[in-house]
Amino acid sequence: MCCSFLIIIIFFFLAVYQLQQEAPRPKRIICPGEVENRPKYYGREFHGIISREQADELLGGVEGAYILRESQRQPGCYTLALRFGNQTLNYRLFYDGKHFVGEKRFESIHDLVTDGLITLYIETKASEYISKMTTNPIYEHIGYATLLREKVSRRLSRSKNESRKTSVTNEEHTAVEKISSLVRRAALTHNDNHFNYEKTHNFKVHTFRGPHWCEYCANFMWGLIAQGVRCSDCGLNVHKQCSKHVPNDCQPDLKRIKKVYCCDLTTLVKAHNTQRPMVVDICIREIEARGLKSEGLYRVSGFTEHIEDVKMAFDRDGEKADISANIYPDINIITGALKLYFRDLPIPVITYDTYPKFIEAAKISSADERLEAVHDVLMLLPPAHYETLRYLMIHLKKVTMNEKDNFMNAENLGIVFGPTLMRSPEDSTLTTLHDMRYQKLIVQILIENEDVLF
């Protein structure tokens, strides 16, 4: 079966590659005279203000011939006139430092026309083949996908076992203390799905050197530049049209993750194969080992330059970063580094999607209904965000249990962590100021009811 697919891949690859080589070559039609007001980023192929009919005559019916002209109807707007398939095609032309007609950007008009002719020729000669690319992909039968599926299966199998152990342990400790409908429902909903960390691919337009094919449909990616897209987290290469059909199965490669801070939370977790970001685990372990009784814990700031040192250590050394008392005796440096990690997340722990729902829940006057509403919204968080928040709230609950020494209760921690864990999707100072009391209240509720909500 695998051998047959490989033969099909090679056959189609060679067929389309051959078509690319057969595509007409660009033929620039030079203007014989100097044109006034010619844009500096166009060359002698620019013919000034001429009509479509004049452009068609200049091209002379030669396949691949092209000129640039200024529109008669819209001065200041430019058009690429291109001869292909025994007709003259006119495209609105743009420049923003690079030349483009659609989404692809090109350093020169010659490259743009070359790529355009290749695309037009292949779409004309292989339209049926192209239509089958995304409807009949062989992504699930070959190389990359097979290895990926095996990795996912092993991860999920391991995570499910850990999930069951966690669920049993939590039930033993909390069921007796707070028996309510909310606790019972939480016990049922805290299931294996919380550790099934799906992640979308982070696709970006990419230029491939030499022949290349799509890892979704296994078909050739044609064109001169920007032939397809590549996931910057895992390296998957696919056609742009295929990227819309690829499953959310990105498995980030540590070699591609340049930073720990400012990295998407789910991406970091999957890259390190952990349930939570290792920064959170390492910092919390250090704080609980030597700082729970420290006065003003999380409220008192450490030296900014030392906090930046910790950040650089995690970015450079990852889980091997040394944040022990020998290096950083002031525990406020570690708490500062942890808070900075949360602030630097591109998507906050409490995501932009769930933010308005949490704010609405905080506005409910009935304490029981408010708690129910907060729990419902928690279930909407992505698994990695949920697990990170759960672990942090367990830690902050321990901080409040040492209030007589550190003077930090749930309300004080809510003031500190509200803006750190929650950010409004609206970039408005007025909205931020208005929501601050609700941010504080949500974190306070999460800490005080950690054993019920999670």
Secondary structure, DSSP 8 states (H G I E B T S, - for coil): -HHHHHHHHHHHHHHHHHHHHHS---EE---SS--TT--TT--TTEEEE--HHHHHHHHTT-TTEEEEEE-SSSTT-EEEEEEETTEEEEEEEEESSSEESSS--BSSHHHHHHHHHHHHHHHHHSHHHHHHHHHS--GGGSHHHHHHHHHHHHHHHHHHHHHHHHHHHHHHHHTTT--SHHHHHHHHHSSGGGG---B---EEEE--SS--B-TTT--B--SSS--EEEETTT--EE-TTGGGTS-SB----GGG---STTS-HHHHHHHHT-SS-HHHHHHHHHHHHHTTT-TTTTTS---HHHHHHHHHHHHHHGGG---STTT---HHHHHHHHHHHHHH-SS-SB-TTTHHHHHHHHT-SSHHHHHHHHHHHHTTS-HHHHHHHHHHHHHHHHHHTTHHHH---HHHHHHHHHHHHB--SS--HHHHHHHHHHHHHHHHHHHHTHHHH-
